[in-house]
């Protein structure tokens, strides 16, 4: 039985849904709440200031698989098309994750028990950039505050020899993210090339190199892909991937990715997309089930603040996998 088959047949009773918004750190996401009986299932659209249709015909008695299939015939994005085509998958995930949450709550099941899986504490990293001009001061401060938490850093052409040397000396960088697969314009090719040379020469072999630009080769054992991964067909021969449920969009496709990677010895870690509410807990739970030991970019939302408060969780993060529902 596949992972999808384990949950697709769950009964799902939907009486309606409501919409709300969440705002923090100069960001707004949309909260989708599916109601049925005494239970509510939550999902989150991570798009920027998303406007979600409020009149979709979702009420009825379904299976989880039937509900997800029915979304194929609905216009989840009426009016003007989204600025980014990927936003369609972000919205799809909001409804499918809410449906999964509701179906599990109605059945009195946790996700781990429904899938026949264990839950483990999650190693997580803090994802951020170094500003312009690049400075390691923010990382140094955070290492002092939370020494158990590693980092996923957005590389930039102005990373100097000194910046790279200081980062290497800290010993807390798990991933260097080049963001080279988003088709963004390169303004200074020589500076970019120099930065690649510094990073490849200086960082130790256990630091992953995510989404390098076309034309820049990195060692296969250190390569990780993020932006191109929307399903199994996108994985190819790469040895490590960043799994972002919102980007994949479909629960069936997401579970297929987990199974394929386990069967083909592809390492995984989880990725966040600025989730502010339930979707943050959901990606933490998925990481706890499928790849707890990876450098998971699923840090609690407090790590997105410009200055970190006291009392934030240490890494690894204890995740409640026993409660009914999806996170």
VENPEZI-V503022 format. One record per pair of residues at least 24 apart in sequence whose C-alpha atoms are under 6 Angstrom apart, sorted by sequence separation. I is the first residue (numbers start at 1). J is the second residue. D is the distance in Angstrom with one decimal. If there is no record, write none. Layout:
BEGIN
<<I	J	D> <I	J	D>>
END
This chain:
BEGIN
<<125	149	5.6> <127	151	5.8> <129	153	5.6> <152	176	5.9> <153	177	5.8> <125	150	4.6> <126	151	4.7> <127	152	4.5> <128	153	5.3> <129	154	4.9> <232	257	5.2> <269	294	4.8> <272	297	5.7> <125	151	4.8> <126	152	6.0> <127	153	5.8> <240	266	5.5> <242	268	6.0> <269	295	5.9> <270	296	4.7> <271	297	4.7> <272	298	5.5> <239	266	4.9> <240	267	4.5> <241	268	5.2> <242	269	5.2> <243	270	4.9> <244	271	4.8> <269	296	4.9> <270	297	5.7> <240	268	5.7> <242	270	5.6> <243	271	5.7> <242	271	5.8> <181	211	5.6> <180	211	5.3> <175	207	5.4> <179	211	5.4> <180	212	4.9> <174	207	4.9> <175	208	4.6> <176	209	5.1> <177	210	4.6> <178	211	5.6> <180	213	3.9> <157	191	5.2> <175	209	5.9> <178	212	5.3> <157	192	4.6> <168	203	5.9> <157	195	5.5> <16	59	5.2> <15	59	4.8> <14	59	4.8> <45	90	5.7> <282	327	4.6> <14	60	5.3> <45	91	5.2> <281	327	5.2> <13	60	6.0> <13	61	4.6> <12	61	6.0> <45	94	5.0> <12	62	5.0> <44	94	4.6> <12	63	5.2> <43	94	4.4> <11	63	4.4> <12	64	5.8> <10	63	5.4> <9	63	5.3> <10	64	5.5> <43	97	5.2> <43	98	4.2> <8	64	5.1> <42	98	4.3> <8	65	4.3> <41	98	4.7> <41	101	4.6> <41	102	3.9> <40	102	5.6> <12	103	5.0> <93	246	5.5> <90	246	4.8> <93	249	4.5> <90	247	5.9> <92	249	5.5> <93	250	6.0> <89	247	5.9> <90	249	5.7> <89	249	4.2> <122	288	5.4> <149	315	5.5> <121	288	6.0> <148	315	5.4> <120	288	5.0> <119	288	5.2> <123	292	5.9> <119	289	4.8> <122	292	4.4> <123	293	5.5> <125	295	5.9> <124	295	5.5> <125	296	5.8> <124	296	4.5> <125	297	5.2> <124	297	5.8> <126	299	5.9> <124	298	5.9> <124	299	5.6> <124	315	5.9> <123	315	5.4> <123	316	4.2> <122	316	4.8> <121	316	5.4> <122	317	4.8> <121	317	5.2> <121	318	4.7> <119	321	6.0> <110	322	5.7> <110	323	5.5> <110	324	4.1> <109	324	4.6> <110	325	5.2> <111	326	5.8> <108	324	5.3> <105	324	5.2> <105	325	4.6> <104	325	4.6> <101	325	4.7> <101	326	4.5> <46	275	6.0> <44	279	5.6> <4	252	5.6>>
END
